[in-house]
Amino acid sequence: MGKLIYAANTSLDGYVEDASGAFDWSVPDDEVHQFWNDHERRIGTSLYGRRMYETMRVWEDDEWLADEPAVVQEYAQVWRDTDKVVYSTTLTDVSTARTRLERQFDPEAVRRLKAASPKDLSVGGATLGAEAFRHGLVDECVLVLHPVTVGGGKPALPTDVRLDLELLDHRRFANGTVYLRHAVRGVGGRHH
């Protein structure tokens, strides 16, 4: 049985994107990129919403990678080796290998996928991640906190659900970025 892991780069004030939708402040250096490579290598299936999939599918394309550092090229291969499920009502098809399109997020189907998976799964994107948290599907939360505040934007974690967490691991990187890994011990009710 695989665990479902929500993983995100976030600003210190808790956002994955600023108010204009930018996330250029979270571009990793080689050390943090290697961390993400190692993290993603453990993932058998990635769950994406449309926007996160459209951001990530660049890893399928070789043209831009030729002059990139080895750590970046390695990530592309790790990403390609992972199965992907994209949840979208607007996409007509998917353009990457090992990818299937689902019209709606079905919590029971995700529970079955977790139960049948020999490897861990990830959920990418704050919107889909929040949905997975609300349904009690997320087992672990991995956040890489960048030393920047952006003052608003898209929250990394759901703002209407209480999550009881237990710190499992942490690490400080040379660039001031901090990794935190928590187990989700409980999901409380919605708060409005």
C-alpha positions as CSV (number, residue, x, y, z in Angstrom):
1,M,0.0,0.0,0.0
2,G,1.3,3.4,-1.0
3,K,1.1,6.6,1.0
4,L,-0.3,9.7,-0.6
5,I,2.1,12.6,-0.2
6,Y,1.3,16.3,-0.8
7,A,4.5,18.1,-1.7
8,A,5.0,21.7,-2.5
9,N,7.4,24.6,-2.7
10,T,6.0,27.4,-0.5
11,S,6.9,30.9,0.6
12,L,7.6,31.4,4.3
13,D,4.1,33.0,4.5
14,G,2.5,29.9,3.1
15,Y,1.9,30.5,-0.6
16,V,2.8,28.4,-3.7
17,E,2.2,31.3,-6.0
18,D,2.1,35.0,-5.4
19,A,-1.0,37.2,-6.2
20,S,0.0,37.4,-9.9
21,G,0.4,33.6,-10.2
22,A,4.2,33.8,-10.2
23,F,6.4,31.2,-8.5
24,D,9.8,32.1,-9.9
25,W,11.0,32.7,-6.3
26,S,10.8,28.9,-5.7
27,V,13.2,27.9,-8.5
28,P,15.6,25.4,-6.7
29,D,19.3,25.5,-6.7
30,D,21.2,22.3,-7.4
31,E,21.1,21.1,-3.8
32,V,17.3,21.6,-3.5
33,H,16.8,20.2,-7.0
34,Q,18.6,17.0,-6.0
35,F,16.4,16.8,-2.9
36,W,13.3,16.9,-5.2
37,N,14.9,14.3,-7.5
38,D,15.4,11.9,-4.6
39,H,11.9,12.6,-3.3
40,E,10.2,12.0,-6.6
41,R,12.1,8.8,-7.3
42,R,10.1,7.2,-4.6
43,I,6.8,8.1,-6.2
44,G,5.0,5.6,-8.5
45,T,2.0,7.8,-9.5
46,S,1.5,11.6,-9.4
47,L,-2.0,13.1,-9.2
48,Y,-2.3,16.5,-10.9
49,G,-4.9,19.1,-11.6
50,R,-4.9,20.7,-15.0
51,R,-2.8,23.8,-14.1
52,M,-0.1,21.7,-12.3
53,Y,0.0,19.2,-15.2
54,E,0.3,22.0,-17.7
55,T,3.2,23.4,-15.7
56,M,4.9,20.0,-15.3
57,R,4.6,18.6,-18.8
58,V,7.6,20.6,-19.9
59,W,9.6,17.7,-18.4
60,E,8.5,15.6,-21.3
61,D,10.3,17.8,-23.9
62,D,14.1,17.2,-24.5
63,E,14.8,20.4,-26.5
64,W,15.2,22.8,-23.6
65,L,17.1,20.3,-21.4
66,A,20.3,19.9,-23.5
67,D,22.1,22.8,-21.8
68,E,20.7,22.2,-18.4
69,P,22.8,20.9,-15.4
70,A,22.8,17.1,-14.9
71,V,20.5,17.4,-11.8
72,V,17.8,19.0,-14.0
73,Q,18.2,16.4,-16.7
74,E,17.9,13.7,-14.0
75,Y,14.6,15.2,-12.8
76,A,13.2,15.0,-16.3
77,Q,13.9,11.2,-16.4
78,V,12.4,10.7,-12.9
79,W,9.3,12.6,-14.0
80,R,8.9,10.6,-17.2
81,D,9.3,7.3,-15.3
82,T,6.3,8.2,-13.0
83,D,2.7,7.4,-13.9
84,K,0.4,10.4,-14.0
85,V,-3.3,11.0,-13.4
86,V,-4.7,14.4,-14.5
87,Y,-8.0,15.6,-13.2
88,S,-9.6,18.0,-15.6
89,T,-13.0,18.8,-17.1
90,T,-11.6,21.1,-19.8
91,L,-8.6,19.1,-21.2
92,T,-9.6,17.0,-24.3
93,D,-6.4,14.8,-24.1
94,V,-3.0,14.5,-22.5
95,S,0.2,14.9,-24.4
96,T,2.7,13.0,-22.1
97,A,3.5,9.3,-21.8
98,R,2.3,7.3,-18.8
99,T,-0.6,9.7,-18.3
100,R,-4.3,9.2,-18.1
101,L,-7.1,11.8,-17.9
102,E,-9.9,11.7,-15.4
103,R,-12.9,14.0,-15.6
104,Q,-13.5,14.2,-11.8
105,F,-11.6,13.6,-8.6
106,D,-13.0,10.4,-7.1
107,P,-11.8,9.9,-3.5
108,E,-12.8,6.3,-3.5
109,A,-10.8,5.6,-6.7
110,V,-7.8,7.3,-5.0
111,R,-8.2,5.1,-1.9
112,R,-8.2,2.0,-4.2
113,L,-5.2,3.3,-6.1
114,K,-3.3,3.8,-2.8
115,A,-4.3,0.3,-1.6
116,A,-3.1,-1.3,-4.9
117,S,0.2,0.7,-5.2
118,P,3.5,-0.8,-4.2
119,K,5.0,2.7,-4.3
120,D,4.0,6.0,-2.8
121,L,1.8,8.5,-4.7
122,S,2.0,12.3,-4.8
123,V,-0.6,14.9,-5.2
124,G,0.6,18.1,-6.9
125,G,-1.0,21.5,-6.9
126,A,-2.6,23.3,-4.0
127,T,-6.2,23.1,-5.3
128,L,-6.1,19.3,-5.9
129,G,-4.1,18.9,-2.7
130,A,-6.7,20.7,-0.7
131,E,-9.4,18.4,-2.1
132,A,-7.3,15.4,-1.1
133,F,-6.8,16.8,2.4
134,R,-10.5,17.5,2.8
135,H,-11.2,13.8,2.0
136,G,-8.6,12.5,4.5
137,L,-6.5,11.0,1.7
138,V,-3.2,12.7,2.4
139,D,-0.8,10.7,4.6
140,E,2.2,13.0,4.6
141,C,2.9,16.6,3.8
142,V,6.3,17.7,2.4
143,L,6.9,21.4,2.3
144,V,10.0,23.2,1.1
145,L,9.9,26.6,2.6
146,H,11.7,29.3,0.7
147,P,13.2,32.4,2.5
148,V,10.8,34.8,0.9
149,T,7.4,36.2,1.8
150,V,5.0,37.1,-1.1
151,G,2.1,38.7,0.8
152,G,-0.7,36.7,-0.7
153,G,-1.7,34.4,-3.6
154,K,-2.5,30.7,-3.7
155,P,-2.2,29.1,-0.2
156,A,-0.1,26.0,0.0
157,L,-2.4,24.3,2.4
158,P,-6.2,24.4,2.6
159,T,-7.5,27.3,4.6
160,D,-10.8,25.7,5.6
161,V,-9.6,22.5,7.1
162,R,-7.8,21.7,10.4
163,L,-4.9,19.4,10.0
164,D,-3.2,17.7,13.0
165,L,0.4,17.0,12.0
166,E,3.4,15.3,13.4
167,L,6.9,16.3,12.4
168,L,8.8,13.4,10.9
169,D,11.8,15.0,9.3
170,H,13.4,18.3,8.5
171,R,16.5,19.7,6.9
172,R,18.1,23.1,6.3
173,F,19.7,23.7,2.9
174,A,22.7,26.0,2.3
175,N,20.6,28.6,0.4
176,G,18.3,29.1,3.5
177,T,15.5,26.9,2.2
178,V,14.0,24.5,4.8
179,Y,12.4,21.1,4.2
180,L,9.6,19.9,6.5
181,R,7.9,16.5,6.4
182,H,4.9,15.9,8.5
183,A,2.5,12.9,8.9
184,V,-1.1,13.8,8.8
185,R,-2.5,12.5,12.1
186,G,-6.0,13.9,11.8
187,V,-8.2,16.0,9.6
188,G,-10.7,18.2,11.5
189,G,-13.9,19.7,10.2
190,R,-14.2,22.6,7.8
191,H,-13.8,26.1,9.3
192,H,-15.4,29.1,7.6
